[in-house]
Amino acid sequence: MQKIDGSQLISEITLDDLQKAVGGSISFCACVHKLRKMSGFSFVILRTGRYILQSVYSKDKCTGDFDSLCEGAYIKITGDVKEEKRANHGYEITLSSFEILSKPAEEYPLHVSSKKLGCSIETSMAHRSVALRHPEQRAVFKIAEGVVSAFREFMLNNNFTEIHSPKIVAAGAEGGANIFKLKYFDKDAYLAQSPQFYKQTCVAFFDRVFEIAPVYRAEKHNSTRHLNEYIGLDFEMGFINDMHDVMAMETAMLKYVVEYLPKHYSDELELLGATLPVINEIPSVTFFEALDILGKSHNQFDLDPTDEVKLCEYAKENYDSEFIFVEKFPGLKRPFYAMDSADDPKLAESFDLLFRGLEITTGGQRIHDYNELLEKMKRYHMEEGDLGAYTDIFKYGMPPHGGLGIGLERVIMKMLGLANIREASLFPRDIHHLDP
């Protein structure tokens, strides 16, 4: 009987491995990214899970047949490592042998080995599994990994508990028609618009929680800034004084993220030419102050995309900040669970965070008193039974609490200067894309 103890693991090549192998030999698996014939030798550019590495083939030093190679072939190579400043990452491998593990049945339909992919967003979507092999395309999602890793690390460092809430739910947290309906055995169910109800529930026994998970919105948008499925970075925290405690936590978290990325993803940032924001303090204005800045009358209840761009320009010009909070929105445009402002019950203790011209966050303080929640629901023409067990958490007591939700793809889009949010999603879901 074979026994597996987990002591022998296949490893992915790293730059540390190459550094340690300088002056000696190394073996690893990779994909042939590009072939370049020169006079008397050839470059075999290799693509690993993260890196583009340079290797050199010459007939007198390598036992393999160069003509058997092609772009897209997966191979196992053995070669001698030396330092070479002109090569990617400063290392070059002189091939002594290679073994072909797999070869493509057809040539790539896109220019994967070119510096730029050079195709439209629709072509990229149509050939997604190929487009994502391009180093720049792939780097976008390594940065997304970094943002998520930094977010999680920051949350855990600040005593938040990670939760995993259901995505098939009996009622929508945000209400309205923008919710996907499905059949759950003999009942109607929905895809979660937000983990809102569950993260509030968990505050009752964990005090502080966060979640990184898909969010579903059945909005028939066809814009560069909307998706029907996206990754939400959510947190909820108890024992707050007001929503500014939530805003302070987000500011500290964002500072952590922009410090974390250069430490762990400098290669990807350089490849993409990304300029990370500098975060010292984030200015905050009330909704009506924002309207004054925009020169608009006070008879509107929300901000449009042009408003968001202009407010970020204002923050950059006046506070040297690429972020700006807008708080105390009219309550009619905010969810029923948002706490009314003590100064004006028509306003909600709710905020948005704008970044480089786009709203990336919605958050605020929630109602924690059971009777106050029921009264607010009446104003919204809602019945307690409409929300299943949600109101029970308040019936049995809740601390003052608040939280927020961040759209990961929107953060990545603006952080990397992408033109379309679909470029920040591995396999986008919108009104036109359900496959792949």
Solvent accessible surface area in square Angstrom, and as a share of the most:
residue,aa,sasa,rsa
1,M,219,0.98
2,Q,153,0.68
3,K,172,0.73
4,I,143,0.72
5,D,120,0.62
6,G,42,0.41
7,S,74,0.48
8,Q,166,0.74
9,L,145,0.72
10,I,179,0.91
11,S,97,0.63
12,E,103,0.46
13,I,15,0.08
14,T,58,0.33
15,L,44,0.22
16,D,95,0.49
17,D,48,0.25
18,L,0,0.00
19,Q,97,0.43
20,K,162,0.68
21,A,16,0.13
22,V,56,0.32
23,G,77,0.74
24,G,31,0.30
25,S,72,0.46
26,I,24,0.12
27,S,57,0.37
28,F,15,0.06
29,C,72,0.43
30,A,8,0.06
31,C,4,0.02
32,V,0,0.00
33,H,10,0.04
34,K,71,0.30
35,L,47,0.23
36,R,98,0.36
37,K,142,0.60
38,M,91,0.41
39,S,111,0.72
40,G,74,0.71
41,F,73,0.30
42,S,8,0.05
43,F,28,0.12
44,V,0,0.00
45,I,15,0.08
46,L,0,0.00
47,R,16,0.06
48,T,9,0.05
49,G,49,0.47
50,R,75,0.27
51,Y,28,0.10
52,I,26,0.13
53,L,2,0.01
54,Q,24,0.11
55,S,0,0.00
56,V,22,0.13
57,Y,19,0.07
58,S,15,0.10
59,K,176,0.75
60,D,125,0.65
61,K,126,0.54
62,C,8,0.05
63,T,121,0.70
64,G,16,0.15
65,D,86,0.44
66,F,20,0.08
67,D,110,0.57
68,S,36,0.23
69,L,13,0.06
70,C,42,0.25
71,E,65,0.29
72,G,3,0.03
73,A,0,0.00
74,Y,89,0.34
75,I,0,0.00
76,K,88,0.37
77,I,0,0.00
78,T,40,0.23
79,G,0,0.00
80,D,75,0.39
81,V,3,0.02
82,K,95,0.40
83,E,117,0.52
84,E,26,0.12
85,K,198,0.84
86,R,215,0.79
87,A,7,0.06
88,N,71,0.37
89,H,65,0.29
90,G,23,0.22
91,Y,29,0.11
92,E,15,0.07
93,I,1,0.01
94,T,33,0.19
95,L,0,0.00
96,S,41,0.26
97,S,38,0.24
98,F,27,0.11
99,E,98,0.44
100,I,57,0.29
101,L,91,0.45
102,S,57,0.37
103,K,104,0.44
104,P,51,0.32
105,A,109,0.84
106,E,144,0.65
107,E,162,0.73
108,Y,42,0.16
109,P,75,0.47
110,L,15,0.07
111,H,131,0.58
112,V,2,0.01
113,S,23,0.15
114,S,45,0.29
115,K,173,0.73
116,K,123,0.52
117,L,14,0.07
118,G,74,0.71
119,C,47,0.28
120,S,64,0.41
121,I,50,0.25
122,E,100,0.45
123,T,49,0.28
124,S,6,0.04
125,M,7,0.03
126,A,76,0.59
127,H,71,0.32
128,R,4,0.02
129,S,72,0.46
130,V,18,0.10
131,A,0,0.00
132,L,24,0.12
133,R,73,0.27
134,H,3,0.01
135,P,17,0.11
136,E,28,0.12
137,Q,35,0.16
138,R,44,0.16
139,A,3,0.02
140,V,7,0.04
141,F,34,0.14
142,K,44,0.19
143,I,0,0.00
144,A,12,0.09
145,E,77,0.34
146,G,0,0.00
147,V,4,0.02
148,V,25,0.14
149,S,35,0.23
150,A,0,0.00
151,F,0,0.00
152,R,83,0.30
153,E,70,0.31
154,F,16,0.07
155,M,0,0.00
156,L,93,0.46
157,N,95,0.49
158,N,43,0.22
159,N,122,0.63
160,F,7,0.03
161,T,45,0.26
162,E,44,0.20
163,I,15,0.08
164,H,146,0.65
165,S,14,0.09
166,P,65,0.41
167,K,40,0.17
168,I,83,0.42
169,V,13,0.07
170,A,85,0.66
171,A,25,0.19
172,G,13,0.12
173,A,5,0.04
174,E,62,0.28
175,G,36,0.35
176,G,70,0.67
177,A,94,0.73
178,N,64,0.33
179,I,29,0.15
180,F,74,0.31
181,K,128,0.54
182,L,52,0.26
183,K,139,0.59
184,Y,100,0.38
185,F,175,0.73
186,D,119,0.62
187,K,137,0.58
188,D,69,0.36
189,A,5,0.04
190,Y,51,0.19
191,L,42,0.21
192,A,3,0.02
193,Q,3,0.01
194,S,16,0.10
195,P,6,0.04
196,Q,7,0.03
197,F,22,0.09
198,Y,77,0.29
199,K,2,0.01
200,Q,0,0.00
201,T,39,0.23
202,C,20,0.12
203,V,0,0.00
204,A,50,0.38
205,F,126,0.52
206,F,92,0.39
207,D,65,0.34
208,R,68,0.25
209,V,0,0.00
210,F,1,0.00
211,E,4,0.02
212,I,29,0.15
213,A,15,0.11
214,P,44,0.28
215,V,6,0.03
216,Y,36,0.14
217,R,57,0.21
218,A,24,0.19
219,E,40,0.18
220,K,184,0.78
221,H,72,0.32
222,N,102,0.52
223,S,37,0.24
224,T,70,0.41
225,R,38,0.14
226,H,43,0.19
227,L,11,0.05
228,N,13,0.07
229,E,53,0.24
230,Y,50,0.19
231,I,52,0.26
232,G,2,0.02
233,L,3,0.01
234,D,9,0.05
235,F,0,0.00
236,E,0,0.00
237,M,9,0.04
238,G,6,0.06
239,F,140,0.58
240,I,10,0.05
241,N,132,0.68
242,D,52,0.27
243,M,0,0.00
244,H,81,0.36
245,D,46,0.24
246,V,0,0.00
247,M,9,0.04
248,A,62,0.48
249,M,25,0.11
250,E,0,0.00
251,T,20,0.12
252,A,42,0.32
253,M,3,0.01
254,L,11,0.05
255,K,71,0.30
256,Y,60,0.23
257,V,2,0.01
258,V,20,0.12
259,E,103,0.46
260,Y,28,0.11
261,L,0,0.00
262,P,62,0.39
263,K,156,0.66
264,H,90,0.40
265,Y,14,0.05
266,S,62,0.40
267,D,53,0.28
268,E,7,0.03
269,L,17,0.08
270,E,143,0.64
271,L,82,0.41
272,L,37,0.19
273,G,63,0.60
274,A,23,0.18
275,T,101,0.59
276,L,31,0.15
277,P,4,0.03
278,V,115,0.66
279,I,17,0.09
280,N,109,0.56
281,E,148,0.67
282,I,22,0.11
283,P,20,0.12
284,S,49,0.32
285,V,16,0.09
286,T,39,0.23
287,F,0,0.00
288,F,58,0.24
289,E,86,0.38
290,A,0,0.00
291,L,0,0.00
292,D,88,0.46
293,I,59,0.30
294,L,30,0.15
295,G,69,0.66
296,K,70,0.30
297,S,69,0.45
298,H,93,0.41
299,N,119,0.61
300,Q,47,0.21
301,F,96,0.40
302,D,63,0.33
303,L,19,0.10
304,D,59,0.31
305,P,70,0.44
306,T,78,0.45
307,D,1,0.01
308,E,9,0.04
309,V,67,0.38
310,K,105,0.44
311,L,0,0.00
312,C,9,0.05
313,E,104,0.47
314,Y,60,0.23
315,A,0,0.00
316,K,101,0.43
317,E,148,0.66
318,N,83,0.42
319,Y,119,0.45
320,D,105,0.55
321,S,7,0.04
322,E,39,0.17
323,F,5,0.02
324,I,0,0.00
325,F,5,0.02
326,V,0,0.00
327,E,13,0.06
328,K,37,0.16
329,F,0,0.00
330,P,6,0.04
331,G,11,0.11
332,L,144,0.72
333,K,118,0.50
334,R,20,0.07
335,P,34,0.21
336,F,11,0.04
337,Y,9,0.03
338,A,5,0.04
339,M,29,0.13
340,D,30,0.16
341,S,3,0.02
342,A,106,0.82
343,D,128,0.66
344,D,50,0.26
345,P,88,0.56
346,K,165,0.70
347,L,24,0.12
348,A,0,0.00
349,E,17,0.08
350,S,5,0.03
351,F,0,0.00
352,D,7,0.04
353,L,0,0.00
354,L,0,0.00
355,F,1,0.00
356,R,59,0.22
357,G,6,0.05
358,L,3,0.02
359,E,44,0.20
360,I,4,0.02
361,T,1,0.00
362,T,55,0.32
363,G,2,0.02
364,G,1,0.01
365,Q,13,0.06
366,R,15,0.05
367,I,1,0.01
368,H,49,0.22
369,D,65,0.34
370,Y,50,0.19
371,N,105,0.54
372,E,70,0.31
373,L,0,0.00
374,L,40,0.20
375,E,94,0.42
376,K,3,0.01
377,M,2,0.01
378,K,137,0.58
379,R,120,0.44
380,Y,65,0.25
381,H,172,0.77
382,M,42,0.19
383,E,123,0.55
384,E,60,0.27
385,G,68,0.66
386,D,81,0.42
387,L,15,0.07
388,G,53,0.51
389,A,73,0.57
390,Y,10,0.04
391,T,1,0.01
392,D,52,0.27
393,I,24,0.12
394,F,6,0.03
395,K,95,0.40
396,Y,175,0.67
397,G,45,0.43
398,M,22,0.10
399,P,20,0.13
400,P,48,0.30
401,H,0,0.00
402,G,0,0.00
403,G,0,0.00
404,L,1,0.00
405,G,25,0.24
406,I,3,0.02
407,G,10,0.10
408,L,13,0.07
409,E,11,0.05
410,R,35,0.13
411,V,6,0.03
412,I,1,0.01
413,M,11,0.05
414,K,47,0.20
415,M,6,0.03
416,L,18,0.09
417,G,65,0.62
418,L,31,0.15
419,A,83,0.64
420,N,21,0.11
421,I,4,0.02
422,R,12,0.05
423,E,46,0.21
424,A,6,0.04
425,S,12,0.08
426,L,85,0.42
427,F,91,0.38
428,P,5,0.03
429,R,57,0.21
430,D,14,0.07
431,I,81,0.41
432,H,123,0.55
433,H,25,0.11
434,L,152,0.76
435,D,120,0.62
436,P,68,0.43
